[in-house]
């Protein structure tokens, strides 16, 4: 007679397969260009996972909510899938749902104007001010 096949019980797949490190996920779905940048953002407290400030080593799973502060904007994401490898830009957008609030045209214009003003006010050199800069400040203050 034939051999009886042994059925293996339905063992769930590797539980680590549906999880990934936060910094790695942020890099894979192209929120950051480099994993170092993602890890640095996590370590400096600019990334929250499910409402809590998260370290780079925290594990992300499907359904988690992530808030990333990039520059002066907040990006609110919901994890839809954990990629197995790097994704194209088109496919990366399918790995999450963006819940970020849309900014009005006026707000974007104000942000642009503020950025220009900050560039103009920036000092040329690092360190102590030059004699000319001190005189200009005194003139500005009215001394």
Helices and strands as residue ranges (DSSP letters): G 15-18, E 19-21, H 22-28, H 35-43, E 47-49, E 52-53, E 59-61, E 65-70, E 73-79, H 89-92, G 93-95, E 96-98, H 105-121, H 131-141
